[in-house]
């Protein structure tokens, strides 16, 4: 079926958009899929949620990914005045164009692009009704197949969660937060507009958190458990936002934070995203701490965890063993301390991933880490560090689909969690969904929280580009990752492969030599990640990268 509108031709079979002059317009796969959905349903308002669930099924993505696709569609169609892809305030988007197709009607009905069976269309009222020339219409056979697949996905996700804790899927809690409009200290209209945008993004993000409710600022301050207020300032170099959260009943300050974003490194939408994420991430973590507070063990665990973390900042097997001994001793003294359990489980998985453990040691570490994390999740089913660690554990043990569920759970308590997003991207990579992975890493980049982990999604973006054969795009991301954390041998080895593909052989050998210094004993056989549960697409792309590494100087055995 070739869809024609405004002189353009959209050929889903060939994944092409052709301009009125016959030329091919290059679009990313997700952007092309969204345009196909619009063109198959002109005159119908599609909500943001419908679009996101249709284009990114069963994947957690933020609205920034949606907005990027919308921008690319408008650019491709020359829709500068936003008359083709229209915003319907408070409802979603409308594709306003006459659409025809060259395909004959299917025997069982019009085979138009449809939303997933679990997504209900937005009710059409007289206020937003547009003449629809095409409608969502799926054959009974297709509907049954899609519905069955959806049921299997839901049952699989539920089964995975129930194995951890039968009550892990729970209703939204009663804790309420009111976010007051951010103020502008200098009465500058530009700053005031920026403050309003940041307030909106912060409120939208908090509203996604599973166990809190966000109240409207007009009436919420008097009814909320917590009230968040903030002030935005602009200097020549940066935006700075200062926020605080108080307990409404007592007026006690429960949290304060200050966050700055450089004016020169990013565009305005990213500045808004990072300001909201910078305070939003810290706020989500603080609220989660308050709701999971355990005063009896917090003070004891904090010191030992900080000491153990300090030991592994300089990554080496010896530092790993010293940190493990500290945490093992602390856990022996306080077996029910969930903070130490999570820290030890995360440390053990780091040892597995860094190949610091032998075969039997690795297996024992995986069993022990999983047992501790499941115990923690039973004790505290909405505790962010436990979900984040379990998400990482499932990825490290090649349980990629279960990892996507666990990572989504972590994001349901902290939508700005860059670590969870990074691991979503890793699972997408291993399952062969490279474009989705790149979009996830880019979302983490837009949030840039927590900053201590920013090197991870940068190497992720470089890796995703390499898997798609885009060495030129991969190099800047890998260099940025190395500039932040230069101690990762894997990053240097990926950079060597990228340079080798680009014909920059001297730089490739230098990068590989640095990688070998950081990971002595590395060979073609032990550098790749285990292939268990990995997609054939991923395995094939990895083999191509490994051959480039060998050409750059990685020993074959």
Buried (B, 14 or more C-beta within 10 A) or exposed (E): BBBBBBEBBBBBEEEBBBBEEEEEBEBBBBBBBBBBBBBBBBBBBBBBBBBBBBBBBBBBBBBBBBEBBBBBBBEBBEBEEEEBBBEBEEBBBBBBBEBEBEEEEEEEEBBBBBBBBEBEBBEBEEEBEBEBEBBBBBBEEBEEEBBEEBEEBEEEBEEBBEEBBEEBEEEEEEBBBBBBBBBBEEEBEEBBEBBBBBBBBBBBBBEBBBBBBBBEBEEBBEEBBBBBBBBBBBEEEBBBBBBBBBBBEEEEEBBBBBBBBEBEEBEEBBBBBBBBBBBBBBBBBBBBBBBBEBEEBBEBBEEBBEBBBEBBEEBEEEBBBBBBEBBBEBBEEBEEBBBBBBBBBBBBBBBBBBBBBEEEEBEEBBEEBBEBBBBBBBBBBBBBBBBBBBBBBBBBBBBBBBBBBBBBBBBBBBBBBBBBBBBBBBBBBBBBBBBBBBBBBBBBBBBBBBEEBBBBBBBBBBBBBBBBBBBEBBBBBBBBBBEBBEEBBBBBBBBBBBBBBBEBBEBBBBBBEBBBEBBEEBEBEEBBBEEEBBBEBBEEBBEEBBBBBBBBBBBEE
